[in-house]
Every structure is written in structure tokens, then in C-alpha cells.
Amino acid sequence: MHREKTVMPKIWDPRLPNKQTPKRRLMGYMWDSVGFIVQPWSMHCLTTFLFMFVYHLASFFCCILAVLLIAWGFITMSRERSNPKKDGKWTGIGGLMVFSAALGCFEGYQGFIEFTGRFYAIGDGREYREVEPTELAVSKSDAGSFFWAPDTIVDVTRSVGLRIDHTFCVAPISNQDDLMANVEFWAVGRDCCKFRSEFSCGNAPIPEKTPQSVVFYTNGGIFGNMTSSDADYYLLAVEMAKAEFGILSRGEVKLVQWTSSIQATKKGMLRDSIVFFAFHSAYNLLINILFGLVVFVYTLSKARENNVQAALKEDNPANQA
């Protein structure tokens, strides 16, 4: 006896739920859930990467692309009106795409301010050698790094710590033969000093044959006032130190990070940038996985409900009429 072979669709078709086997329907729901995870997470990773690593080169391009990605999320949400099942699938995935893209913009810009902005400012800035600490800071507005003249030290005896959530530490950079001269440059750091002593940011207490520094905050330089969100607190601490110890300066001051190796400092900044990007991408992926599981369960229950209603209509032709 010859038995006809049933031909099944090659792909899952959501418009024909009753013509598919339960296994294929289940695979379709799972595929939808994967879409809920991958698409928003990809948008989050892309926007975070753009604002962290590309923004300094093409800020306008990054902003335009971010707007387009968010608009794509809203367009996806609007597809719910043409969804025959009305299960909220497109509203959910579109809303998550908008949220992930906007969150990626915020976190990427935060990472740029805290990490990559400083990294690129050092690389793009000018390198100065044999810098005397009494030179005018305004003449070094385009600086990215300094190699100080011999006998340059961080005067840790006149350091100040400003406590606002963290301790923002500053100490004047001076020539050890003339500690009372005007101070133009300040070594800074966070949570590495006490209120009025024990400044240990970088390797400041250790004398160096060739002391080096990288610019922490370029006031009016390459990135203007965008290089560090902590800069205002450091400048306030500088004013406190001036008042406390009677320190004089001739105008604009320059904040720097004292270090024994500029290259090692740059590598550390790049490493911190990558860790920041990886951490935020990982936790956003976790959020999307949890949301995808919720959508999978909801879609499955909604499909069962639709099947029950369809079966009731078939059993009651009068109600269907």
C-alpha cells in the first residue's frame, strides 16, 4: 500500500501556525527569542564601541549613526500594527532595541570621558621635554605628556585631599631648589592621599632620574573640558591648597598624572578601556538573555491561547457566525 509523503514547510511560517508540527512551532518561538537577544545586544555593542573608540575621530558620524539605530528600533515597534497575532513581539523587540542603543550611547560616552578620551589626548597631544615646573602652563595648552627637567619633584608636604564620594588629591610640582616659586603644574590622583598629607598618587614620593607626567586635564586643549569628569573637583582642591599654603600661580594651571613611564600609563588606560567595554557588553547581554527567555515563555503561552480559541470556534459554528 502506497502512502503519500507529507511535505512540510522548510522554514517556520508564523502566519500558518496550525499547519506546522509542534516541534517546528517550538523552534520558531526559540528563533524569535534568539532575535530578541542578538539584535538589541548588537546595537548596544556597536553604539558603545563607536562612542568609546571612534567618537574622537568622527563625532558627527557617531551621533548620526546612533540616531539611525534608535529610529530603526521605533520602526520595528511600529510593525506590531500589522502583526496578525497581536502578541506584542515587535513592540518588545523594538523597545529593547531603542533601550539598548540609547544605553550604549550613554555608556560609550562615559567610557570616552573616563578612559579613551585621556588615552587619545596623550597620543594626539604634543610631547614636551626638559620642562621647568615654573614655566607658564598656558604655553603648554596642547601638551599630551611631559618629561621634566632634573630636580623636579612633587611637593607632597603641601598636598590636599578633597573628599566628595572619593578623595581628590592634588600636590604642587616644584623644583626642589626653589619650593616657594610660582606653581603652574599640579600632580593629581584619586583616593591616594589623606586630608593634608601622604600624597602617594602614581610614584610621586619616589625620586626619578627622568620624571615624567601625562596630561590629566587639558583646559582648552585638544578635548577642551571633556577630558575628565573629575576635573572640577581637582581644580577646587587646587584652590584649597593655594589658600592653605599660600601658593601662588600666574594664571591657568595644568593638572597632570605623575608616572615613571608614559608608555606603561597609556597601556594601562587602553586596558581599562577594553575592560570597561567588555563588562558593559557582558551585563547587557545578560539583560537581553533574561528578556529573551521571558519573551519565549510569553509567546509560547500566547500561541497556546490562540490555538485554544481557534479550536473553540471550530467546535461552535454558531459562535463563529
C-alpha positions in Angstrom: 0.0 0.0 0.0 1.4 3.3 -1.1 1.4 6.1 1.5 1.7 9.7 0.4 4.5 11.6 1.9 3.5 14.8 3.7 5.5 17.8 2.6 6.3 20.2 5.5 7.4 23.9 5.1 11.2 24.3 5.0 11.1 27.3 7.3 8.9 28.3 10.2 6.0 30.5 9.0 4.2 32.4 11.8 1.2 33.0 9.6 0.5 29.3 9.4 0.7 28.0 13.0 -1.9 25.3 12.6 -0.1 23.7 9.6 3.1 23.0 11.4 4.2 20.4 13.8 4.6 21.3 17.4 8.4 20.8 17.1 8.6 23.3 14.3 6.5 25.8 16.1 8.6 25.4 19.2 11.8 26.0 17.1 10.2 29.1 15.6 9.5 30.6 19.1 13.0 29.8 20.1 14.3 31.5 17.0 12.3 34.6 17.9 13.8 34.6 21.3 17.3 34.5 19.8 16.4 37.5 17.7 15.4 39.3 20.9 18.8 38.6 22.3 21.1 39.2 19.4 19.7 42.3 17.7 19.5 44.6 20.8 22.8 43.4 22.1 24.5 44.0 18.8 23.1 47.6 18.8 24.4 48.1 22.3 27.9 46.8 21.5 28.0 48.9 18.3 27.0 52.2 19.9 29.2 51.7 22.9 32.2 50.9 20.6 31.5 54.0 18.4 31.4 56.4 21.3 34.4 54.9 23.1 36.8 54.4 20.2 35.6 56.3 17.2 34.0 59.5 18.7 37.3 61.4 18.9 37.8 61.0 15.1 34.2 61.4 13.8 31.9 62.6 16.5 29.2 63.8 14.0 29.2 60.3 12.2 28.8 58.6 15.6 25.8 60.8 16.6 24.1 60.3 13.2 24.5 56.5 13.3 23.2 56.4 16.8 20.1 58.3 15.8 19.5 56.0 12.9 19.8 52.9 15.1 17.3 54.3 17.6 15.0 55.2 14.7 15.3 51.6 13.5 14.1 50.5 16.9 11.0 52.7 16.7 10.3 51.4 13.1 10.4 47.9 14.5 7.9 48.8 17.2 5.5 50.1 14.5 5.4 46.7 12.8 3.2 45.5 15.6 0.2 47.1 14.0 0.5 44.7 11.1 1.1 41.6 13.2 -1.9 39.3 12.9 -1.2 37.5 16.1 -1.0 40.7 18.2 1.3 39.1 20.7 3.4 42.2 21.3 6.5 40.6 19.7 7.5 43.6 17.6 6.8 46.1 20.4 9.0 44.2 22.7 12.0 43.7 20.4 11.7 47.3 19.1 11.6 48.7 22.6 14.6 46.7 23.6 16.5 47.9 20.6 15.8 51.5 21.4 16.8 51.0 25.1 20.0 49.1 24.2 21.1 51.6 21.6 20.4 54.6 23.9 22.2 52.8 26.8 25.2 52.1 24.6 25.5 55.8 23.6 25.4 56.8 27.3 27.9 54.1 28.4 30.2 54.6 25.5 30.4 58.4 26.0 31.0 57.8 29.7 33.8 55.4 28.8 35.2 58.0 26.4 35.3 60.7 29.2 36.8 58.4 31.8 39.2 56.3 29.7 39.7 56.6 25.9 39.4 60.4 25.9 42.5 60.6 28.1 44.3 57.9 26.1 43.8 59.7 22.8 44.6 63.1 24.3 48.0 61.8 25.4 48.7 60.3 21.9 47.4 63.3 19.9 49.0 65.9 22.2 52.4 67.3 21.9 55.3 65.9 23.9 57.4 68.4 25.8 60.9 67.7 27.2 63.1 69.4 29.8 60.1 71.3 31.2 60.7 73.5 34.1 57.9 73.5 36.7 58.0 77.3 36.8 57.1 77.7 33.1 53.7 79.1 32.2 51.1 76.4 31.9 49.2 78.3 29.3 52.2 77.9 26.9 51.7 74.1 27.1 47.9 74.0 26.4 48.5 71.5 23.6 50.5 69.1 25.7 49.9 65.4 25.9 52.9 64.4 28.0 55.9 66.0 29.8 59.5 65.0 30.5 60.5 67.2 33.4 63.8 68.9 34.0 66.1 67.4 36.6 65.4 68.2 40.3 61.7 68.4 39.6 59.6 66.9 42.4 56.1 66.6 43.7 55.9 68.6 46.9 54.0 66.0 49.0 54.2 68.2 52.1 51.7 70.7 50.6 49.2 68.2 49.2 45.4 68.5 49.8 42.7 65.9 49.6 39.1 66.9 48.8 36.5 64.4 50.0 33.5 64.2 47.7 32.4 60.5 47.4 36.1 59.9 46.6 39.2 61.7 47.8 40.5 64.0 45.1 44.2 64.6 45.7 46.4 67.4 44.4 50.1 68.4 45.1 52.2 71.1 43.5 55.1 70.2 41.2 58.1 72.3 42.1 61.9 72.5 41.7 63.4 71.1 44.9 65.9 74.0 45.0 63.1 76.6 44.9 59.9 75.3 46.6 58.5 78.8 47.1 58.4 79.7 43.3 55.1 80.1 41.5 53.3 76.8 40.9 51.9 76.1 37.4 51.6 72.3 37.3 49.8 70.0 39.8 50.0 66.3 40.2 46.6 64.7 40.8 45.1 61.4 41.7 42.1 59.8 43.3 42.0 58.0 46.7 45.7 58.2 47.2 46.2 60.7 49.9 44.9 62.0 53.2 43.3 65.3 54.0 46.6 67.1 54.4 49.4 64.7 53.8 50.7 61.3 52.5 50.3 62.0 48.8 51.2 58.8 47.0 49.5 59.1 43.6 51.5 57.4 40.9 55.0 57.2 42.2 55.2 60.8 43.3 57.1 60.2 46.6 59.9 58.3 44.7 62.6 60.5 43.1 63.1 59.8 39.4 66.1 60.4 37.2 63.8 61.5 34.4 60.4 62.3 36.0 57.5 62.0 33.5 53.9 63.1 33.5 50.8 62.7 31.3 48.2 65.4 31.0 45.1 64.6 33.1 43.0 67.5 32.1 43.6 69.8 29.1 41.9 73.1 29.8 41.2 74.4 26.4 43.4 71.8 24.7 42.6 69.0 22.3 39.4 67.9 24.1 38.7 71.1 25.9 36.7 70.5 29.1 35.7 67.0 28.0 38.7 65.0 29.1 37.7 64.1 32.7 34.5 64.4 34.7 36.7 64.7 37.9 38.5 67.9 36.7 36.2 70.3 38.5 36.9 68.6 41.8 40.7 68.7 41.3 40.6 72.4 40.4 38.6 73.0 43.6 41.2 71.1 45.6 43.9 73.2 43.9 42.2 76.4 45.1 42.1 74.9 48.6 45.8 74.2 48.5 46.6 77.7 47.4 44.6 79.2 50.3 46.0 76.7 52.8 49.7 77.0 52.0 49.8 80.5 50.3 50.8 79.0 46.9 51.0 81.5 44.1 50.5 80.9 40.3 50.4 83.3 37.3 47.1 82.1 35.8 45.9 78.9 34.3 47.2 75.7 36.0 47.8 72.3 34.4 46.7 69.0 36.0 48.9 66.0 35.3 49.3 62.4 36.4 52.8 61.7 37.7 54.2 58.5 36.3 57.5 56.7 35.8 56.6 55.5 32.3 54.3 57.3 29.9 54.0 54.2 27.7 53.0 52.0 30.6 50.4 54.5 31.6 49.0 54.5 28.1 48.8 50.7 28.1 47.0 50.8 31.4 44.5 53.3 30.1 43.9 51.1 27.0 43.5 48.0 29.1 41.0 49.8 31.4 39.0 50.9 28.3 38.8 47.3 27.0 37.7 46.0 30.4 35.1 48.7 30.6 33.7 47.8 27.2 33.7 44.1 27.9 32.0 44.5 31.3 29.2 46.6 30.0 28.7 44.4 26.9 28.5 41.3 29.1 25.9 42.6 31.5 23.8 44.0 28.6 23.9 40.5 27.1 22.7 39.1 30.4 19.8 41.5 30.4 18.9 40.5 26.8 19.1 36.8 27.6 16.7 37.2 30.5 14.3 39.3 28.4 14.5 36.7 25.6 13.5 33.9 28.0 10.5 36.0 29.1 9.5 36.6 25.5 9.9 32.9 24.7 7.6 31.9 27.6 5.1 34.6 26.8 5.0 33.8 23.0 4.5 30.2 23.7 1.6 30.8 26.1 0.1 33.3 23.7 0.3 30.7 20.9 -1.5 28.1 23.0 -4.2 30.5 23.9 -4.7 31.3 20.2 -4.9 27.6 19.4 -7.5 27.0 22.1 -9.6 29.9 20.8 -9.4 28.6 17.3 -10.5 25.1 18.4 -13.4 26.6 20.3 -14.5 28.4 17.2 -14.4 25.2 15.1 -16.4 23.3 17.7 -19.1 26.1 17.9 -20.0 27.2 14.4 -22.8 29.3 15.8 -20.4 31.5 17.8 -18.1 31.8 14.8 -21.1 33.0 12.7 
